[in-house]
Each structure stands twice: as structure tokens, then as C-alpha cells.
Amino acid sequence: MASEYLVVSGSRKPQSRSRILASYLLDYYQTNALEAEILDLRDFDLPFCDGDTAYDDPEAIRCNQIVATARVIVVAAPIYNFDLSATVKNLLELTGQSWESKIVGFACAAGGYASYMSVMAFANSLMLDFRCLVIPRFVFATGEDFANGQLVSEEVKRRLLELGEMSTRVRYT
């Protein structure tokens, strides 16, 4: 399937908070009748990037095709050890050129507030290596923004809607 808007759910954890953020964004796009899909990394058995044969893996090829068709990509990912999850970094390593000239946003779930700038190394790589335009409106949520498997923070919900709305207005030519 080819969609203009792609939400990457970057956690393999069954009860993922970042997946809740991803679902909220996907709902935003679909509610507004926009062509959107989710790339849930739980659904892919991606090999670790080895700089050689991993690129020929059928799952890597499939992810490449999905990423390549999107105009806007929002990465919803957990923060582990003050960085995006290894699954998201591995996705980028396997699909790098497919990110070329995309508009990219971030929605992250972390254990504490000290991680709010953790996406910067990833964002810098996207900007410098793949000429992506990064939306300067990161959404950051901590454990207290969730309860019983639901997003309960009205502030985070508002910021997710702002991210979704901004991603529809930004054009990269």
C-alpha cells in the first residue's frame, strides 16, 4: 500500500506507549480523510543491518518500498538510554535512501523528562544525510501521561494534533 502519510511505530514491546502515540496520529490522519498507514515494526522481522546482505532481505525491501512512497513520516518511538530505540535506528540503516527529502516528525515516549532531546542525533542524520525536513514540534510523553493503556494527558493529545496538523501544511519542494 502506498500512503502519503506514514506513521512508524518503533517499539517491539507488546504494551507500547509509543504505539499509543502512533495510533493517535494515525487516527488524526484518517479522521481528516488523508491517505495514511502505520509501519509497525512488530510486524516485521528485520535483520540487523550488516552493511552488506541485510539490504536484500525481503522484509527490508518491503520496508524500503513503504518508506519510499510516503511524503511525510512521523516516527513514534520509545526512548531507551537517552536515544531512539534500536529498532528505529536499524530501520533507518536498512532503508536510508528511501528517506531522501521526506518531511519527518517525532512523537516519543520516555521514562522521564531528561530525555526530551534524545531524537536530535537521529534528526541530524536525517537532515544531513538524507536532506529531510524535520518538523520542529516534537511530541514527548512520559509514563504519567498514560493510564490503563490509554493516553490521558490532554496536553500531549493537543500536541499530537498540532504535529499532525503541521505535517499536513509543510511542503518540501
N, C-alpha and C positions, 0 to 999 in steps of 0.2 A: 504494500500500500504506500502511496506517495502522499505526504501531507505537507502543507506549508508550515505548520507549527508542530514541533516535536518536543515532547517533554521526556527527558531522560530520568528514569528512576534509578538512582545509582547505589542502591543498597541491596544486599542479598539476604538481609535479616527478615524473617517472616513477619514480625510486628514492627515494621519500619516507620519511624516518624517522618522521614524524608519522603516516603511513598505517600503518606497522607498529604504532604505539601504538593507532591506531583499530581495527585488525584484532584486536589482543589484547583490547580491551574488547568488541568485537562477539562474539568467541568466548566471553568470560565470560558475557554475557547469554544467548547461545544454548545454552551448556552447562547453564545453570540454567533452561532452558525458558522464558525470558522473551521476550516479543514485542519484537524489536529489528531495526533495519535501519541501514544506513550511507547517508549522503548524501555521496557522493564528489564533490567539486567539479570533479574532472577530467571527470566525465560530463555536466557542464552548461556550456553556452555562455552564461553570464550576461552581460548588458550591464553597463557601468559605470553605477552609479546617477547619474542626472542630476536627481533631484528632480522629474521630470515624466513622460516617456513610458516610461521603463525599467520602471516597475511593471506595465505592460501587456504586457510581453514574455512569451511563452508559457513560457519557461524560468523566469523569475522567479515566475510564477503557480504553476508546478509546485513550485518550492522552497517557496513560501508554504504550499501545501497540505501538504507533507511536514512542515514545521516545526510547523504548526498542530496536527497530530494527535498529536504527541509530548507526553508528560508530563515526561520527563527528556531533556535534551540534553547530551551530552558533546562538547565541541569538542576535537578533536585537530588541532593546528596547528603549523606551524613558527614560529619567532621570527626575524624579519628586522629588523635595525636597532632592536633593543630594543622590538619591538611584534609583535602578531599579524600574520600575513600579510594583505596587502591583499585577497586573495580572501575571507577570512573576514569582514573588515570590510565588504566590498561585499555579501556575503550578508546581514549584519545590516541594512544600509541598505535593501536591497531587500525584506526580509521582516519588518521591525521589529515591527509589531503582532502578528505570529504568535508572537513570543517571550513575549508577555504572560503573567506568572505561571508561568513554567516553572522547573523545577529544573535548574540548569546546573553542569556540571563541566568541568574543563580538564585536558588532557594535552598537553604541549608538548615539542617537540624544538628545541634551540638549539645554537649553536656553542660556547657557554661558560657558565660558572656565573653570570656577571654579569647574565644575562637572566631570572633566576628570577621576578622580579616584573613582567615585561612584560605580563601579562594584565590588570593592575589597571585600566587605563583602560577596556578592553572590559568587564570585570566591573562596574565602577562604572556604566557606561552601562546595562548590563542591569538592575542593581539599581534605579537611579534612574529611568530612562526606561520600563522595562517590568516593573518590580516582580518581577523574577526572584529566586529564592533561589539563591545561589551556594554550592556545596559547598566548605567551607574546607579542601579536601585536594587542592591542585593537584599534578599529577604533572609532573615536569620531568626531561628526559633530555638528555644531551649526546652528542656523537659517540662518546665512549669507552664508552657503554652499548650500542653496536651493533657487530656484526662480520659481514661477509659477508651483508649484507641481513637480519640477524636481530637481535632484541633478546636480548642476552646477560646483561644485568645482573639478577641475582636481586633486588636491592633495588628496581629500577624495576618489575619484574614484581609484586613484593609490593605496591608502592604502587598499581599499576594495579588489582590485585584489591581493595584497600581502597577505592579510588574507586568501582569497580563495585558493591561490596557496600554502601557508604554510599548510593549513588544509589538503591538498592532500598529502603532503610529510611526515607529522608527523605520526609516528606509535607508538602505545601503546601496548606493549606486557607484 
